[in-house]
Amino acid sequence: MRYARHGIALVLLLPVAQSAIAVDAAENEASDGEASPPVVLYQKAVAQAAAGEPDAAMQSLAQAVAAGYQGDRALRNDPALAALREREDWAALRADFEARNPWLAVIDFKPRAGSPWTEYAAGWTALAEGNAPSPERGADPSTVGHFGQLQAQRASLVGDYDYAHANYFGGIPKADAARLGLTGLYPALPALARLVEGRNVVMFNETHGHSNQRAANFMFVRELRKLGFTHLALETLAYTRTTDHPCASSVITDDQLHSRGYATSKTGYYTDDPVFGELVRMALAEGYTLVAYEHGFPDPQSPAREQEQARNIACVFEGSPDARIVVIGGGAHISKAPDDRRPPGMMGMRLAAMLETEPLAISNAVSRLEGFSPGRANQGYVTPSQDGELAGQPYFADNRGGAITRRGYDRTAFIPLPEDRSADAGWLRLGGWRVPAPQVPLTCERAPCLLEARRVGEDPEAVPGDRCVIEAAGQSCQLFLAPGDYEATLLDADSQRSAPVRLLVERAG
């Protein structure tokens, strides 16, 4: 694992479907607790502005900025603040905000267009040239953390999983099995049938920089299809607001997705991660109907966002009363516990109130369990290769009180520590869906370079079957691909693409 060598906030101004990235990331481990003071102050300012108290609203905004509020997009675009942005004192507020958030001046912020490689490479270059904060230069730790968080998020989208896992929110922490009172650890997939009996909604979460969780969700989703689940609702899917639908407020933007059978760069945000892209491809191939349920607001921490998310999922049953839905959301959105940050609670709690049958909520743990003696049933957690094609599969854990979990969830899934990218990284096989691909005869002349492979005949904007970052000139990196015929290409740091090389991937034996 590598230290956070690059870090830069590359997206703060985003299209509506992408607006909640930083907020979701901040909540990945925060399903409990009170709202942060900056957000409380921001929400107070919005309420004061709506009540016709502009002076008080400006004072609350100034306090929010001083307390560390970082919602650049909300400040620029929230309709509730439109009148305040016309005031003479708005410029001073904005100047204070930018002074406290120096990453805003690093690059020109624009909504992302095309490959995330452009932004990842920009972050790499900015740090290499001394234009972004780093611990080595004595920068404010909170600023370094914010830069590193978003650069690690970019790393996950370009297949640099080693960097992302090592740096997203400080890496993957340890969890003491003894402190948890661990009495049992066993594969989660065989336990699903009992847990989902009588349920018509199962929810999983993810942290937006840990693709090993997406690999675990790939296996969960595939297993649940065997158990009769029919719909897959993904927070990340790009959506269009609608008033024409009899129930839902959002519909999927990529109206060719189901007929095409794979994701493109326009399908969603996190679906640019090849692991997530392959999850979408697998789900469509195996008969799932995909559902977009996000519904963004200028302030992505708005309780209304949680309400609309829940409504859009519940609306599936209006047209398909026998549906069984798998939901994948970011961070704490699937929590069923009361939450004062978005009173009365997050999407999971609101959805549970709308349904006759309580949904099952499974939280993917960021931490790795340590301090226990593995046995035959859980050797694969410690040594994933012991699980063969299911290397990297999720595990459930028990103690004397029953299932080990967190408030607001029915179960916690513990995922083995992901191996660094190499032919032996079993978690990148996605439960046997992919295999290590042959080496590609393309040379990186000037690092960093991006190697990626798309299936022959697919849209040039198709999410690659895999992509990976080459970190030194003259080297290569290991792709994992489903069997088939591919074209591999190499991009340099300026996004200049090489001529394609045909690549045939076959399953061994």
C-alpha positions in Angstrom: 0.0 0.0 0.0 1.2 3.5 -0.8 1.2 6.8 1.0 -1.1 9.6 -0.2 1.3 10.9 -2.8 -1.4 12.7 -4.8 -4.5 14.6 -3.6 -6.6 17.2 -5.2 -10.2 18.2 -5.0 -11.2 17.7 -8.6 -15.0 18.0 -8.4 -16.8 20.5 -6.3 -19.1 21.8 -9.0 -21.1 18.9 -10.4 -24.2 18.1 -12.3 -27.3 17.4 -10.1 -26.8 13.6 -10.4 -23.3 14.0 -9.0 -23.8 16.7 -6.4 -23.7 14.5 -3.3 -20.3 12.9 -3.7 -18.4 14.8 -1.0 -21.3 14.6 1.4 -21.8 10.8 0.9 -18.1 10.3 1.4 -18.1 12.2 4.7 -20.9 10.0 5.9 -19.5 6.6 4.9 -18.6 5.8 8.5 -21.1 8.2 10.2 -24.4 6.6 10.6 -24.7 7.8 14.1 -24.1 11.1 15.9 -25.2 14.6 15.6 -25.0 16.9 12.5 -21.7 18.7 12.1 -21.9 22.4 13.2 -21.1 23.8 9.8 -24.0 22.0 8.2 -26.4 23.0 11.0 -25.4 26.6 10.6 -25.8 26.4 6.8 -29.3 24.9 7.2 -30.1 27.6 9.7 -29.1 30.2 7.1 -31.3 28.7 4.5 -34.2 28.7 6.9 -33.6 32.4 7.8 -33.4 33.4 4.1 -36.7 31.6 3.5 -38.2 33.5 6.4 -37.2 36.9 5.0 -34.3 37.4 7.5 -31.4 38.1 5.1 -29.1 39.8 7.6 -29.4 36.9 10.0 -29.0 34.4 7.1 -25.7 36.1 6.1 -24.5 36.0 9.7 -25.2 32.3 9.9 -23.5 31.6 6.6 -20.4 33.5 7.8 -20.4 31.3 11.0 -20.8 28.2 8.8 -17.8 29.1 6.7 -15.8 29.9 9.8 -16.7 26.5 11.3 -15.5 24.7 8.2 -18.4 24.5 5.8 -17.1 23.2 2.4 -20.3 23.1 0.2 -19.1 25.1 -2.7 -21.8 23.9 -5.1 -24.6 24.7 -2.5 -23.2 28.3 -2.0 -23.1 28.9 -5.7 -26.4 27.3 -6.7 -28.9 26.9 -3.8 -32.0 28.7 -4.9 -32.8 29.6 -1.3 -29.7 31.8 -1.3 -30.4 33.6 -4.6 -31.3 36.9 -3.1 -28.3 36.8 -0.7 -25.9 36.4 -3.7 -27.1 39.8 -5.0 -26.0 41.5 -1.8 -22.8 43.7 -1.6 -21.5 41.6 1.4 -21.7 38.3 -0.6 -18.3 39.0 -2.2 -16.6 39.2 1.2 -18.3 36.0 2.3 -17.2 34.3 -0.9 -13.6 35.5 -0.4 -13.5 34.2 3.1 -14.8 30.8 1.9 -12.2 30.6 -0.8 -9.4 31.6 1.5 -10.4 28.8 3.9 -10.7 26.3 1.0 -7.5 26.8 -1.0 -8.1 23.8 -3.2 -10.6 25.9 -5.1 -7.8 27.8 -6.7 -5.8 24.8 -7.8 -7.6 24.0 -11.1 -10.5 25.3 -13.1 -13.6 23.5 -11.7 -15.9 22.2 -14.4 -18.5 19.4 -14.5 -16.8 16.2 -15.5 -16.9 15.4 -19.2 -15.7 12.0 -20.4 -13.1 9.9 -18.7 -12.2 10.4 -15.0 -8.6 9.9 -16.1 -8.3 13.6 -17.0 -9.0 14.6 -13.4 -6.9 11.9 -11.9 -3.9 12.8 -14.1 -4.5 16.5 -13.2 -4.3 15.7 -9.5 -1.1 13.7 -10.1 0.5 16.6 -12.0 -0.7 19.2 -9.5 1.0 17.5 -6.6 4.1 16.6 -8.6 4.5 20.3 -9.5 3.8 21.5 -6.0 0.4 23.0 -6.7 -1.6 20.9 -4.3 -1.3 20.5 -0.5 0.6 17.5 0.9 1.9 16.5 4.4 5.5 16.9 3.1 4.9 20.6 2.6 3.3 21.1 6.0 -0.2 21.8 4.7 -3.2 21.9 7.0 -4.1 18.2 7.7 -7.8 18.9 7.1 -7.0 20.3 3.7 -4.7 17.5 2.8 -7.4 15.0 3.9 -10.0 16.7 1.7 -7.6 16.6 -1.3 -6.5 13.1 -0.7 -10.1 11.9 -0.2 -11.2 13.1 -3.7 -8.0 12.0 -5.4 -8.5 8.5 -3.9 -12.1 8.6 -5.2 -10.7 9.3 -8.6 -8.2 6.5 -8.2 -11.0 4.0 -7.7 -12.6 5.2 -11.0 -9.4 4.6 -13.0 -8.6 1.3 -11.4 -5.8 2.4 -9.2 -7.3 0.5 -6.4 -4.1 0.1 -4.4 -3.9 3.9 -4.0 -7.6 4.3 -3.3 -7.7 1.6 -0.6 -4.6 3.0 1.0 -5.7 6.6 1.1 -9.5 7.0 1.0 -10.3 8.4 4.5 -6.9 7.3 5.7 -7.0 3.7 4.4 -8.6 0.6 5.8 -8.5 0.6 9.6 -8.2 -2.4 11.8 -11.0 -3.9 14.0 -10.1 -5.9 17.1 -12.0 -9.2 17.0 -11.6 -9.6 20.8 -13.1 -6.2 21.5 -16.1 -7.2 19.3 -16.4 -10.5 21.2 -16.1 -12.5 18.0 -17.4 -16.0 18.3 -18.0 -16.8 14.7 -17.0 -15.6 11.2 -18.4 -17.3 8.1 -19.1 -16.7 4.4 -22.1 -14.4 3.9 -23.4 -15.6 0.6 -24.8 -19.0 1.8 -26.5 -17.2 4.7 -28.5 -14.8 2.4 -31.4 -17.3 1.6 -32.4 -17.4 5.3 -32.0 -13.6 5.8 -34.0 -12.5 2.8 -36.9 -15.0 3.3 -40.1 -12.9 3.3 -38.3 -9.7 2.4 -38.9 -7.7 -0.8 -36.1 -5.2 -0.3 -32.5 -5.7 0.6 -30.1 -2.7 1.0 -26.3 -2.6 0.8 -24.0 0.4 1.2 -20.6 1.2 0.0 -17.9 3.7 0.6 -17.1 5.6 -2.6 -13.4 4.9 -2.6 -13.2 1.2 -1.6 -13.9 -0.9 -4.7 -13.4 -4.1 -2.8 -16.9 -3.3 -1.3 -18.2 -3.0 -4.9 -16.7 -6.4 -5.6 -18.5 -7.8 -2.5 -21.8 -6.2 -3.7 -21.2 -7.8 -7.1 -21.3 -11.2 -5.4 -24.3 -10.2 -3.2 -26.3 -9.0 -6.2 -25.5 -12.1 -8.3 -26.5 -14.4 -5.4 -29.8 -12.5 -4.8 -30.8 -12.9 -8.5 -30.7 -16.7 -7.9 -33.0 -16.1 -4.9 -35.6 -14.3 -7.0 -34.7 -10.6 -6.8 -35.8 -8.7 -9.9 -34.8 -5.0 -9.6 -31.5 -3.3 -8.8 -31.8 0.3 -7.6 -28.5 2.2 -7.7 -27.9 5.6 -6.2 -25.2 6.3 -8.7 -27.3 6.1 -11.9 -27.8 9.4 -13.7 -31.4 10.5 -13.5 -33.9 13.0 -14.9 -36.4 14.8 -12.7 -40.0 14.1 -13.8 -43.5 15.2 -13.1 -45.0 12.9 -15.6 -44.5 9.6 -13.7 -47.6 8.6 -11.7 -45.4 8.1 -8.6 -41.6 8.5 -9.0 -39.8 11.9 -9.1 -36.8 10.6 -10.9 -36.3 8.3 -13.9 -33.2 6.8 -15.4 -31.5 9.1 -17.9 -29.7 6.4 -19.9 -32.8 5.1 -21.7 -30.7 2.7 -23.8 -29.1 1.0 -20.9 -31.3 -2.1 -20.8 -31.2 -2.7 -24.5 -27.5 -2.0 -24.8 -26.5 -4.2 -21.9 -23.6 -2.2 -20.5 -22.8 1.1 -18.9 -21.2 4.1 -20.7 -19.6 7.2 -19.2 -23.0 8.8 -19.2 -24.8 6.0 -17.3 -23.8 7.2 -13.9 -21.0 8.5 -11.8 -19.4 5.6 -9.8 -20.3 3.2 -12.7 -17.1 4.6 -14.3 -15.2 2.3 -11.8 -14.8 -0.9 -13.9 -15.9 -3.1 -11.0 -19.1 -1.1 -10.8 -19.4 -1.2 -14.6 -19.1 -5.0 -14.5 -21.7 -5.2 -11.8 -24.1 -3.3 -14.1 -23.2 -5.5 -17.0 -23.7 -8.7 -15.0 -27.0 -7.5 -13.5 -28.4 -6.8 -17.0 -27.2 -10.0 -18.4 -28.8 -12.0 -15.6 -32.2 -10.3 -15.9 -32.3 -7.4 -13.4 -34.3 -4.2 -14.2 -32.2 -1.2 -13.1 -33.8 1.7 -11.2 -32.4 5.2 -10.7 -33.6 6.6 -7.4 -31.3 9.5 -6.6 -32.9 13.0 -6.4 -30.4 15.7 -5.7 -30.9 19.1 -4.1 -28.5 22.1 -4.0 -27.8 21.1 -0.4 -27.1 17.4 -0.6 -27.7 17.0 3.1 -31.3 18.1 2.7 -33.8 15.7 4.4 -35.9 16.1 1.2 -33.2 14.1 -0.7 -33.7 11.2 1.6 -37.4 11.4 1.3 -37.3 11.4 -2.5 -34.8 8.5 -2.6 -37.2 6.4 -0.5 -40.2 7.4 -2.6 -38.5 6.5 -5.8 -37.6 3.0 -4.6 -41.1 2.4 -3.1 -42.6 3.5 -6.4 -41.3 0.4 -8.1 -44.0 -1.6 -6.4 -46.7 0.6 -8.0 -45.9 -0.8 -11.4 -44.5 -4.2 -10.2 -46.2 -5.3 -7.1 -44.3 -8.6 -7.0 -40.9 -7.0 -7.4 -38.0 -7.8 -5.1 -35.5 -5.0 -5.0 -31.8 -4.8 -4.3 -30.6 -1.3 -3.3 -27.1 -0.1 -3.3 -26.5 3.4 -1.7 -23.7 5.4 -0.4 -22.6 5.5 3.3 -25.4 5.9 5.8 -28.3 6.4 3.4 -29.5 2.9 3.9 -29.6 3.2 7.7 -32.9 2.5 9.4 -32.0 4.3 12.6 -33.5 7.7 13.6 -31.0 10.4 12.6 -31.1 14.1 13.7 -29.0 15.2 10.8 -31.9 14.4 8.4 -34.9 14.2 10.7 -36.5 11.9 11.2 -33.9 9.7 9.5 -32.1 8.6 6.4 -33.5 7.0 3.3 -33.5 3.5 4.8 -35.7 4.6 7.7 -38.1 6.4 5.5 -38.3 3.5 3.0 -39.1 1.1 5.9 -42.0 3.4 6.9 -43.4 3.2 3.4 -43.3 -0.6 3.1 -45.4 -3.3 4.6 -42.4 -5.6 5.0 -39.3 -4.2 6.6 -36.3 -4.0 4.3 -33.0 -5.8 5.2 -30.0 -3.5 5.6 -26.5 -4.8 5.3 -23.6 -2.5 6.0 -20.3 -3.3 4.4 -17.6 -2.7 7.0 -14.6 -0.6 6.0 -12.4 -2.1 8.7 -10.6 -5.5 8.6 -10.9 -7.9 11.5 -7.7 -8.8 13.3 -6.7 -10.8 16.4 -8.6 -14.1 15.9 -7.5 -17.6 15.1 -8.9 -18.6 11.7 -10.5 -21.9 11.2 -11.7 -24.0 8.3 -14.9 -21.9 7.8 -13.1 -18.6 7.7 -9.6 -19.2 6.4 -10.5 -17.3 3.2 -11.1 -14.1 5.2 -7.4 -14.1 6.2 -6.1 -15.8 3.0 -8.6 -15.0 0.2 -7.0 -17.4 -2.2 -8.3 -20.2 0.0 -11.8 -19.3 -1.3 -10.8 -19.9 -5.0 -13.1 -18.1 -7.4 -14.9 -16.5 -4.4 -11.7 -14.8 -3.2 -12.7 -11.6 -1.5 -16.2 -12.7 -0.7 -17.9 -11.0 2.3 -18.2 -12.6 5.7 -20.8 -12.2 8.5 -19.7 -12.3 12.1 -21.3 -13.2 15.4 -20.7 -12.7 19.1 -22.5 -14.1 22.2 -25.2 -11.5 21.7 -25.9 -12.6 18.1 -25.0 -10.9 14.9 -22.2 -8.3 15.0 -23.6 -5.1 13.4 -24.1 -1.4 13.7 -27.0 0.7 14.8 -29.5 1.0 12.0 -28.4 -2.2 10.2 -29.4 -5.8 10.4 -26.0 -7.2 9.5 -22.4 -6.0 8.9 -20.4 -7.7 6.2 -16.7 -7.9 6.8 -14.6 -8.0 3.6 -11.1 -9.4 3.3 -8.3 -7.0 3.0 -7.9 -6.4 -0.8 -4.6 -7.6 -2.3 -2.7 -5.1 -4.4 -3.3 -5.4 -8.1 -1.5 -8.4 -9.6 -2.4 -11.7 -11.2 -2.9 -13.1 -7.7 -5.5 -10.4 -6.6 -8.4 -12.8 -6.3 -11.0 -10.1 -5.3 -10.6 -8.6 -8.8 -12.0 -11.9 -10.3 -15.4 -10.8 -9.1 -16.5 -14.3 -7.9 -15.3 -15.9 -11.1 -16.8 -13.4 -13.6 -13.3 -12.2 -14.7 -9.9 -13.8 -15.1 -6.4 -12.3 -15.2 -5.9 -11.1 -18.8 -2.8 -11.7 -20.9 -0.2 -8.9 -20.8 -0.8 -6.2 -23.3 2.1 -5.2 -25.6 1.8 -1.5 -25.1 4.6 0.7 -23.6 4.1 3.6 -21.3 6.7 6.2 -22.4 6.0 8.8 -19.8 4.2 8.0 -16.5 1.5 8.1 -15.5 -0.4 6.1 -18.2 -3.8 4.4 -18.2 -4.3 1.0 -19.7 -7.8 0.0 -20.5 -9.7 -2.7 -22.5 -13.1 -2.6 -24.0 -15.0 -5.4 -25.7 -14.7 -5.3 -29.5 -17.7 -3.6 -31.1 -18.9 -1.7 -28.1 -19.4 2.1 -27.9 -16.1 4.1 -27.5 -17.7 5.6 -24.3 -18.4 2.1 -22.8 -17.0 1.6 -19.3 -14.0 -0.6 -19.9 -14.0 -4.2 -18.7 -11.0 -3.0 -16.7 -8.5 -0.2 -16.5 -5.3 0.3 -14.5 -2.6 2.9 -13.9 1.0 2.4 -14.9 3.2 4.3 -12.5 6.6 4.2 -14.1 7.8 4.4 -17.7 8.5 1.1 -19.3 6.2 -0.9 -17.0 2.7 -2.3 -17.4 -0.2 -3.4 -15.1 -2.5 -6.4 -14.7 -6.0 -6.3 -16.2 -8.8 -8.6 -15.1 -11.4 -9.3 -17.8 -14.4 -11.5 -18.5 -13.7 -14.0 -21.3 -14.1 -12.4 -24.7 -12.5 -10.3 -27.4 -11.2 -6.9 -26.5 -9.3 -3.9 -27.8 -6.7 -2.5 -25.3 -5.4 1.1 -25.5 -3.0 3.2 -23.6 -3.6 6.9 -22.6 -0.8 9.2 -21.5 -1.1 12.0 -18.9 -2.5 14.3 -21.6 -5.2 11.7 -22.6 -3.5 11.0 -25.9 -4.6 7.5 -26.9 -2.5 4.8 -28.6 -3.7 2.6 -31.4 -5.7 -0.3 -30.2 -4.3 -3.8 -29.6 -6.6 -6.9 -29.9 -6.7 -9.0 -26.8 -8.4 -12.4 -26.6 -9.2 -13.4 -23.0 -10.0 -17.1 -22.3 -10.8 -19.0 -19.2 -8.0 -21.2 -18.1 -8.5 -24.9 -18.9 
